[in-house]
Amino acid sequence: MAVDAVLACLDGADPAGLDALYFASTTSPYLEKQVASVVATAADLPRTIATADFAGSVRAGVAALRTALDGVRAGSVRSALVAAADARLTDPASELEPVLGDGAAAVVVGTEGVIAELVSSASVAEEFTYFWRTDEQRTVQVAEPRFGASYGYARDVAEAVSAALRKAEVPPASVARLALGAPDERTAAEAARRAGCDPGRQLVAALAAEIGVLGTPEPLALLARALETASPGDFLVVAGYGEGADALVFRATDALPGGRPRPLADRLARGLPVPSYGRFLRARGLVPAETAGEPVTSIMEWKELAQDVRLHGSRCEVCGLVQYPQTRICLACQARDRLVAHKLAKRGTVFTFTIDNLAPVAEHPLPMAVIDLEGGGRLYLQAATATTSGRRAPHEGPGGGHRRRLHEVRGPLRAELRGADHRRGVRCLRRRRHRSLGDRRGLPRDLPAGRGRRQGRGLARRRAPPLRAADHARRELLCHRHGRLPQWVPRHRRGCGRRRPGARR
């Protein structure tokens, strides 16, 4: 979700001017690995960019935004990108399950084309346990809700907002919009009243009733909603809470009419309903789901980083054909070693599709689409947001790509691209974790150079895994890489088998 938010924020702009990327989340997929570098690589940002992760509480998004603003103001960075995302888990049938939601937001901070400038900021730090999750817990826990809302959230947020307004010498009545990330609308209204503001007139409508409480990205999303209706010269206040509070006061500039963010209502209108509670639990990883993995190592991941993560293909210098994945020989003119790296577009058109009902994924059926990219190139991807009721296909029209985590098995996570219908659909997270190469059931991904068919592929000495419906993805992988599947026929003596080299399935 953070990668999607970053790509939507940049909207095709050249990222060469970015000097820093800050990622904020309380639900990072890694406990020891920087995710900001993953986001920067997936968004194809320069290698020279500075990256950092912010975590620990849901005010990490506002803290990352303040850090970026301070860096730009001090001159240490020319421009910075702030991305926040959260997908917090709750216990099934708990009081928090219908309250929390998933989402992401991204903001660019710089000195050119500024639509809102920072006027002042203030912070409050206090040890107060409201929401928490230990290193041994998967789900979010909450203390006494009313006590935490009144003596924790409302008090700290009101204190930080009042201090920021005093620094800016702006009376509370002069604030146009107040964007407060809160656990519910009632708590946000109480904090606004304590700060001397009018909740009915100044408070930005919360997202709890539409998509739930987002956590870390919620203050940034509410700030984007406030900028949709703000006018040049208006004062905007954004605040985040978590063992204290951070508050920022912005003033809209004259460049706001030409740089307003995309309406949040348009993105919410593209949502798709979850058909059942069981599918929701499987998607959240709260119940076991059938998964499959592909053997991969860190060496393979490093070799294919530009192709699989940055989405770079190859372009022939002789005939100009753009193709994916990267190869040494052109498919059109057969030129050898005359292909150069080419950055592929993020949008394209669905050329054809298929519906897979046997793929080992949490959601069935799984639509697979062939996408012709703008500017050349063709991809074979899973359709992430297509409607597949009955035998209907994904939308045969404009679409794009989103990063997804697919199939957790064992080893490091690996994000891969999935196609997305741009007419409608919510962005949901799929998880993938690949099996290590040491697994005896895995087949080699790359053939050693200069070896023969029997020795290089090892099919003569290794028996293929049993063919089951759950191994549908593995069968496709073997056919794609080796041209055919090994077929075994029984022998009467000793019950062993012999392989027929010419057999095909």
C-alpha positions as CSV (number, residue, x, y, z in Angstrom):
1,M,0.0,0.0,0.0
2,A,2.9,2.4,0.7
3,V,4.3,1.8,-2.8
4,D,0.9,2.5,-4.3
5,A,0.6,5.7,-2.3
6,V,4.1,6.8,-3.4
7,L,3.4,6.1,-7.1
8,A,0.1,8.0,-6.9
9,C,1.8,10.9,-5.1
10,L,4.5,11.2,-7.7
11,D,2.0,10.7,-10.6
12,G,4.7,10.2,-13.2
13,A,6.9,13.0,-12.0
14,D,10.7,12.6,-12.2
15,P,11.9,11.3,-8.8
16,A,15.5,12.4,-9.4
17,G,15.1,15.5,-7.2
18,L,14.1,13.5,-4.1
19,D,16.8,13.3,-1.4
20,A,15.1,11.4,1.3
21,L,12.2,8.9,1.9
22,Y,10.7,8.3,5.3
23,F,8.4,5.3,5.9
24,A,6.1,5.2,9.0
25,S,4.1,2.2,10.2
26,T,3.3,0.2,13.3
27,T,2.8,-3.0,11.3
28,S,6.0,-3.2,9.3
29,P,6.4,-6.7,7.7
30,Y,9.9,-6.9,9.2
31,L,11.2,-6.5,12.7
32,E,14.8,-6.3,11.6
33,K,14.9,-4.9,8.0
34,Q,14.4,-1.4,6.7
35,V,11.2,-1.1,4.7
36,A,11.8,2.4,3.5
37,S,14.5,0.9,1.2
38,V,12.0,-1.6,-0.1
39,V,9.5,1.2,-0.9
40,A,12.2,3.3,-2.6
41,T,13.3,0.3,-4.8
42,A,9.8,-0.6,-5.8
43,A,9.1,3.0,-6.7
44,D,12.3,3.0,-8.7
45,L,13.8,5.9,-6.8
46,P,17.5,6.8,-7.0
47,R,20.1,4.7,-5.1
48,T,21.5,7.9,-3.5
49,I,18.3,8.6,-1.6
50,A,18.4,8.7,2.2
51,T,15.9,6.3,3.9
52,A,14.6,5.9,7.4
53,D,11.8,4.0,9.2
54,F,9.5,5.5,11.8
55,A,7.6,3.1,14.1
56,G,6.4,2.6,17.7
57,S,3.1,4.5,17.7
58,V,0.4,5.7,15.4
59,R,1.8,9.3,15.5
60,A,4.9,8.0,13.6
61,G,3.3,9.4,10.4
62,V,3.2,13.0,11.8
63,A,6.7,12.5,13.3
64,A,8.1,11.5,9.9
65,L,6.4,14.5,8.2
66,R,7.8,16.9,10.8
67,T,11.3,15.4,10.3
68,A,11.0,15.9,6.6
69,L,9.9,19.5,7.1
70,D,12.7,20.2,9.4
71,G,15.2,18.7,7.0
72,V,14.0,20.8,4.1
73,R,13.9,24.0,6.2
74,A,17.4,23.4,7.5
75,G,18.7,22.8,3.9
76,S,20.0,19.3,4.5
77,V,17.6,17.9,1.8
78,R,16.1,19.6,-1.2
79,S,12.9,17.5,-1.1
80,A,11.7,14.5,0.8
81,L,8.9,11.9,0.4
82,V,6.9,10.7,3.4
83,A,4.9,7.5,3.2
84,A,2.8,6.0,6.0
85,A,0.8,2.7,5.9
86,D,-0.8,0.5,8.4
87,A,-2.7,-2.8,8.5
88,R,-3.3,-3.5,12.1
89,L,-4.7,-6.9,13.2
90,T,-7.3,-7.4,15.9
91,D,-8.7,-10.4,17.6
92,P,-11.7,-11.9,15.7
93,A,-15.1,-10.7,17.1
94,S,-13.4,-8.1,19.3
95,E,-14.6,-4.6,19.8
96,L,-11.7,-3.2,17.7
97,E,-12.4,-5.5,14.7
98,P,-15.2,-3.3,13.1
99,V,-13.3,-0.1,14.0
100,L,-9.8,-0.4,12.5
101,G,-9.1,-0.1,8.8
102,D,-6.1,-0.4,6.4
103,G,-4.7,2.4,4.3
104,A,-1.7,4.4,3.2
105,A,-0.8,8.0,2.4
106,A,2.2,9.8,0.9
107,V,3.3,13.4,1.0
108,V,6.1,15.2,-0.9
109,V,7.9,18.0,1.1
110,G,10.0,20.5,-0.8
111,T,10.6,24.1,-1.8
112,E,9.1,24.2,-5.3
113,G,5.3,24.1,-6.0
114,V,4.4,24.4,-2.3
115,I,0.6,24.2,-1.7
116,A,0.8,24.4,2.1
117,E,3.7,25.9,4.1
118,L,4.6,25.1,7.7
119,V,4.0,27.9,10.1
120,S,4.7,26.3,13.5
121,S,4.8,22.9,15.3
122,A,4.6,21.6,18.9
123,S,4.9,18.3,20.7
124,V,3.9,16.6,23.9
125,A,5.5,13.5,25.4
126,E,3.7,11.4,28.1
127,E,3.8,7.8,29.2
128,F,0.2,6.7,28.9
129,T,-0.9,3.3,27.8
130,Y,-3.9,3.4,25.5
131,F,-3.3,1.2,22.4
132,W,-0.4,-1.3,22.5
133,R,1.1,-4.5,21.1
134,T,4.1,-6.3,22.5
135,D,6.7,-8.1,20.4
136,E,4.9,-11.4,21.2
137,Q,1.4,-10.3,20.1
138,R,0.0,-10.1,16.7
139,T,-3.2,-8.1,17.5
140,V,-3.7,-4.6,18.9
141,Q,-4.8,-4.3,22.5
142,V,-6.7,-1.4,24.1
143,A,-7.1,-0.2,27.6
144,E,-10.3,1.3,29.1
145,P,-11.6,3.2,26.1
146,R,-13.3,6.1,27.7
147,F,-10.5,6.7,30.2
148,G,-7.9,6.5,27.5
149,A,-9.8,8.8,25.2
150,S,-10.4,11.5,27.9
151,Y,-7.3,11.4,30.0
152,G,-4.9,10.3,27.2
153,Y,-5.8,11.3,23.7
154,A,-8.0,14.4,24.3
155,R,-5.7,16.0,26.8
156,D,-2.4,15.5,24.9
157,V,-3.8,16.4,21.5
158,A,-5.5,19.6,22.8
159,E,-2.3,20.6,24.6
160,A,-0.2,20.1,21.4
161,V,-2.6,21.9,19.2
162,S,-2.9,24.9,21.6
163,A,0.8,25.2,21.8
164,A,1.3,25.1,18.1
165,L,-1.4,27.8,17.6
166,R,0.2,30.0,20.2
167,K,3.6,29.8,18.4
168,A,1.9,30.7,15.1
169,E,0.0,33.5,16.8
170,V,-3.2,32.2,15.3
171,P,-6.4,32.2,17.4
172,P,-8.4,28.9,17.4
173,A,-11.3,30.5,15.7
174,S,-9.1,31.4,12.6
175,V,-8.3,27.7,11.9
176,A,-10.1,26.6,8.7
177,R,-9.7,22.9,9.0
178,L,-8.6,20.6,11.9
179,A,-7.2,17.2,10.9
180,L,-7.0,15.0,13.9
181,G,-6.1,11.3,13.7
182,A,-8.4,9.8,16.4
183,P,-9.9,6.5,17.5
184,D,-13.4,7.8,16.8
185,E,-15.2,11.0,16.0
186,R,-16.4,11.6,19.5
187,T,-12.9,11.6,20.9
188,A,-11.7,13.9,18.1
189,A,-14.5,16.4,18.8
190,E,-13.6,16.4,22.5
191,A,-10.0,17.2,21.7
192,A,-11.1,20.0,19.4
193,R,-13.3,21.6,22.0
194,R,-10.5,21.5,24.6
195,A,-8.3,23.3,22.1
196,G,-10.9,26.1,21.7
197,C,-12.1,25.0,18.2
198,D,-15.6,24.3,16.9
199,P,-15.9,20.6,16.0
200,G,-18.9,21.1,13.8
201,R,-17.3,23.8,11.7
202,Q,-13.6,23.1,11.8
203,L,-13.1,19.4,12.3
204,V,-12.4,17.4,9.2
205,A,-14.8,14.5,8.7
206,A,-13.2,11.3,10.1
207,L,-12.6,8.2,8.0
208,A,-13.9,5.8,10.7
209,A,-17.4,5.5,9.2
210,E,-16.0,4.9,5.7
211,I,-12.9,2.8,5.9
212,G,-12.1,2.6,9.6
213,V,-9.4,4.1,11.8
214,L,-6.2,3.9,9.7
215,G,-3.7,4.5,12.4
216,T,-0.3,5.9,11.2
217,P,-1.5,7.3,7.8
218,E,-4.8,8.8,9.1
219,P,-3.5,12.3,9.9
220,L,-1.9,12.6,6.4
221,A,-5.1,11.3,4.8
222,L,-7.2,13.8,6.7
223,L,-4.8,16.6,5.7
224,A,-5.3,15.6,2.1
225,R,-9.0,15.7,2.6
226,A,-8.7,19.2,4.2
227,L,-6.7,20.5,1.2
228,E,-9.5,19.4,-1.2
229,T,-11.7,22.2,0.0
230,A,-9.2,24.7,1.5
231,S,-8.6,28.2,0.0
232,P,-5.3,30.1,-0.3
233,G,-4.5,31.7,3.0
234,D,-6.4,29.2,5.2
235,F,-4.8,27.8,8.3
236,L,-4.8,24.0,8.6
237,V,-3.8,22.0,11.7
238,V,-2.9,18.3,11.6
239,A,-2.1,16.3,14.8
240,G,-1.2,12.7,15.6
241,Y,-1.4,10.9,19.0
242,G,0.7,8.2,20.6
243,E,2.2,8.4,24.1
244,G,2.0,12.2,23.6
245,A,1.1,14.2,20.5
246,D,2.5,16.2,17.6
247,A,0.7,19.1,16.0
248,L,1.6,21.1,12.8
249,V,0.1,24.3,11.6
250,F,0.1,24.9,7.8
251,R,-1.0,27.9,5.7
252,A,-2.4,27.2,2.2
253,T,-0.5,29.1,-0.5
254,D,-1.7,30.6,-3.8
255,A,-0.4,27.4,-5.6
256,L,-3.1,25.3,-4.0
257,P,-5.8,25.5,-6.7
258,G,-3.4,23.9,-9.3
259,G,-1.9,21.3,-7.0
260,R,-4.8,19.8,-5.0
261,P,-4.6,16.1,-4.2
262,R,-6.8,13.6,-5.8
263,P,-10.2,13.5,-4.1
264,L,-10.3,10.8,-1.4
265,A,-14.0,10.1,-2.3
266,D,-13.0,8.9,-5.7
267,R,-10.7,6.3,-4.2
268,L,-13.3,5.2,-1.7
269,A,-15.9,4.8,-4.5
270,R,-13.6,2.1,-6.1
271,G,-14.1,-0.2,-3.2
272,L,-15.2,-3.8,-3.6
273,P,-17.1,-5.7,-0.9
274,V,-15.6,-8.7,0.8
275,P,-18.1,-11.6,0.0
276,S,-17.7,-13.4,3.3
277,Y,-16.3,-13.2,6.8
278,G,-14.3,-16.3,6.3
279,R,-12.5,-14.8,3.2
280,F,-11.8,-11.7,5.3
281,L,-10.1,-13.8,8.0
282,R,-8.1,-15.7,5.4
283,A,-6.9,-12.5,3.8
284,R,-5.9,-11.1,7.2
285,G,-3.9,-14.3,7.9
286,L,-6.0,-15.1,11.0
287,V,-7.0,-18.6,9.7
288,P,-4.8,-21.0,7.8
289,A,-4.9,-20.6,4.0
290,E,-3.5,-22.7,1.2
291,T,-0.2,-21.2,-0.1
292,A,2.5,-22.1,-2.5
293,G,6.0,-20.8,-2.8
294,E,8.7,-20.6,-5.4
295,P,12.3,-21.4,-4.5
296,V,14.4,-18.2,-4.3
297,T,17.6,-17.0,-2.5
298,S,19.0,-13.6,-1.7
299,I,21.4,-14.1,-4.7
300,M,18.5,-14.7,-7.1
301,E,16.6,-11.7,-5.6
302,W,19.7,-9.5,-6.1
303,K,20.2,-10.6,-9.7
304,E,16.5,-10.0,-10.6
305,L,16.0,-6.8,-8.5
306,A,15.8,-4.4,-11.4
307,Q,13.5,-6.8,-13.4
308,D,11.1,-7.9,-10.6
309,V,11.1,-5.0,-8.2
310,R,11.9,-1.9,-10.2
311,L,10.0,-3.3,-13.2
312,H,12.8,-2.8,-15.8
313,G,12.6,-4.7,-19.1
314,S,14.8,-4.6,-22.1
315,R,14.8,-2.7,-25.4
316,C,16.5,-3.9,-28.6
317,E,18.9,-1.3,-30.0
318,V,18.4,-2.8,-33.5
319,C,14.6,-2.9,-34.0
320,G,13.4,-1.1,-30.8
321,L,11.3,-3.9,-29.5
322,V,10.5,-3.6,-25.7
323,Q,10.1,-7.0,-24.0
324,Y,9.8,-8.4,-20.5
325,P,11.4,-10.3,-18.8
326,Q,15.0,-9.2,-19.7
327,T,16.7,-11.5,-22.2
328,R,19.9,-11.5,-24.3
329,I,18.2,-12.2,-27.7
330,C,15.6,-10.0,-29.3
331,L,12.3,-11.9,-30.0
332,A,11.8,-9.9,-33.2
333,C,15.1,-9.5,-35.1
334,Q,17.0,-12.2,-33.1
335,A,19.8,-9.8,-32.4
336,R,22.2,-11.1,-29.7
337,D,23.5,-9.0,-26.8
338,R,22.1,-5.8,-28.3
339,L,19.4,-5.2,-25.7
340,V,19.6,-2.5,-23.0
341,A,17.7,-1.9,-19.8
342,H,14.4,-0.1,-20.3
343,K,12.1,1.3,-17.6
344,L,8.6,0.0,-18.2
345,A,5.4,2.1,-17.8
346,K,3.1,1.5,-14.8
347,R,-0.1,1.6,-16.9
348,G,-1.4,-0.5,-19.7
349,T,-4.3,-2.2,-21.4
350,V,-5.6,-5.7,-20.7
351,F,-5.0,-7.8,-23.9
352,T,-6.5,-11.1,-22.7
353,F,-7.3,-13.0,-19.5
354,T,-8.0,-16.3,-17.9
355,I,-9.7,-17.4,-14.7
356,D,-7.8,-19.9,-12.5
357,N,-9.9,-21.8,-10.0
358,L,-7.2,-24.1,-8.7
359,A,-4.4,-21.6,-7.7
360,P,-3.3,-22.0,-4.1
361,V,-4.4,-18.5,-3.0
362,A,-6.7,-17.2,-0.3
363,E,-9.2,-15.7,-2.8
364,H,-10.8,-17.8,-5.5
365,P,-11.1,-17.6,-8.5
366,L,-7.8,-15.9,-9.4
367,P,-7.9,-13.9,-12.6
368,M,-4.7,-13.8,-14.7
369,A,-4.3,-11.1,-17.3
370,V,-1.9,-10.3,-20.1
371,I,-1.3,-6.5,-20.1
372,D,0.2,-4.5,-23.0
373,L,2.0,-1.6,-21.4
374,E,2.1,2.0,-22.6
375,G,5.3,2.5,-24.5
376,G,5.9,-1.2,-25.2
377,G,6.2,-4.4,-23.3
378,R,3.8,-7.1,-22.2
379,L,3.3,-8.6,-18.7
380,Y,1.5,-11.7,-17.5
381,L,0.1,-10.7,-14.0
382,Q,-2.5,-11.6,-11.5
383,A,-5.5,-9.2,-11.5
384,A,-5.6,-7.6,-8.1
385,T,-8.9,-5.7,-8.2
386,A,-11.0,-7.3,-10.9
387,T,-14.5,-8.6,-10.4
388,T,-14.7,-12.3,-11.2
389,S,-18.3,-13.1,-10.3
390,G,-19.5,-15.9,-12.5
391,R,-17.3,-16.1,-15.6
392,R,-16.8,-12.3,-16.0
393,A,-13.3,-11.1,-16.8
394,P,-11.2,-8.3,-15.6
395,H,-11.9,-5.0,-17.3
396,E,-10.4,-5.1,-20.8
397,G,-9.2,-1.5,-20.8
398,P,-6.8,0.8,-18.9
399,G,-5.1,-0.7,-15.9
400,G,-2.0,-0.4,-13.7
401,G,0.2,-2.4,-11.4
402,H,0.4,-2.6,-7.7
403,R,3.0,-4.3,-5.4
404,R,1.7,-7.2,-3.5
405,R,3.0,-9.7,-0.9
406,L,2.1,-13.2,-2.0
407,H,2.1,-16.7,-0.4
408,E,4.0,-16.8,2.9
409,V,5.9,-20.0,3.2
410,R,9.4,-19.5,4.7
411,G,12.3,-17.1,4.3
412,P,12.3,-13.4,3.4
413,L,9.3,-11.6,2.0
414,R,9.3,-10.7,-1.7
415,A,7.0,-8.1,-3.2
416,E,5.8,-8.7,-6.8
417,L,3.6,-6.9,-9.2
418,R,-0.1,-7.5,-9.7
419,G,-2.3,-5.9,-12.3
420,A,-5.1,-3.6,-11.2
421,D,-8.3,-2.5,-12.8
422,H,-8.3,1.3,-12.6
423,R,-12.1,1.6,-12.8
424,R,-12.8,0.2,-9.3
425,G,-11.4,-1.9,-6.6
426,V,-9.7,-1.6,-3.3
427,R,-6.0,-2.2,-2.8
428,C,-5.7,-5.3,-0.5
429,L,-2.5,-6.9,0.7
430,R,-1.4,-10.3,-0.4
431,R,1.5,-12.0,1.3
432,R,4.3,-14.1,-0.3
433,R,7.2,-15.7,1.4
434,H,9.4,-18.0,-0.7
435,R,10.7,-21.4,0.1
436,S,14.5,-21.5,0.5
437,L,16.6,-23.2,-2.2
438,G,17.6,-25.9,0.3
439,D,14.1,-27.4,0.2
440,R,14.5,-30.8,-1.5
441,R,11.2,-30.3,-3.3
442,G,12.4,-27.2,-5.1
443,L,13.9,-27.3,-8.6
444,P,16.7,-25.1,-9.7
445,R,15.6,-21.7,-11.0
446,D,18.5,-21.0,-13.3
447,L,20.4,-23.6,-15.3
448,P,24.2,-23.7,-14.9
449,A,25.9,-22.4,-18.1
450,G,27.4,-25.0,-20.4
451,R,25.7,-28.1,-18.9
452,G,23.6,-30.6,-20.7
453,R,19.9,-31.2,-20.3
454,R,20.1,-34.2,-17.9
455,Q,23.0,-32.8,-15.8
456,G,22.0,-29.2,-15.7
457,R,18.3,-29.6,-14.9
458,G,18.8,-32.7,-12.7
459,L,15.5,-34.3,-13.8
460,A,17.1,-37.6,-14.4
461,R,18.1,-38.1,-10.8
462,R,15.3,-36.3,-9.1
463,R,11.7,-37.4,-8.9
464,A,9.1,-34.7,-9.5
465,P,6.7,-33.9,-6.7
466,P,3.2,-35.5,-6.9
467,L,0.9,-33.6,-9.2
468,R,-2.0,-32.3,-7.2
469,A,-4.5,-29.5,-7.6
470,A,-2.6,-27.5,-5.0
471,D,0.6,-27.7,-7.2
472,H,-1.1,-25.9,-10.1
473,A,1.3,-23.0,-9.9
474,R,4.3,-25.3,-9.7
475,R,3.2,-27.2,-12.8
476,E,3.0,-23.9,-14.7
477,L,6.4,-22.9,-13.4
478,L,8.0,-26.2,-14.5
479,C,6.4,-26.0,-18.0
480,H,7.5,-22.4,-18.4
481,R,11.1,-23.1,-17.4
482,H,11.8,-26.6,-18.7
483,G,9.4,-26.9,-21.6
484,R,7.5,-29.9,-20.3
485,L,6.8,-32.0,-17.1
486,P,8.6,-35.3,-16.4
487,Q,6.1,-38.1,-16.6
488,W,6.6,-41.3,-14.7
489,V,5.2,-44.8,-15.6
490,P,5.2,-47.7,-13.2
491,R,7.4,-50.8,-13.6
492,H,6.3,-54.2,-12.3
493,R,9.7,-55.1,-10.9
494,R,10.4,-53.6,-7.4
495,G,7.6,-51.0,-7.9
496,C,10.0,-48.3,-9.1
497,G,9.5,-46.1,-12.1
498,R,11.2,-45.1,-15.3
499,R,11.0,-41.8,-17.1
500,R,9.9,-41.5,-20.7
501,P,11.9,-38.5,-22.0
502,G,9.5,-37.8,-24.9
503,A,6.3,-37.8,-22.9
504,R,4.4,-34.5,-22.5
505,R,1.4,-33.6,-20.5
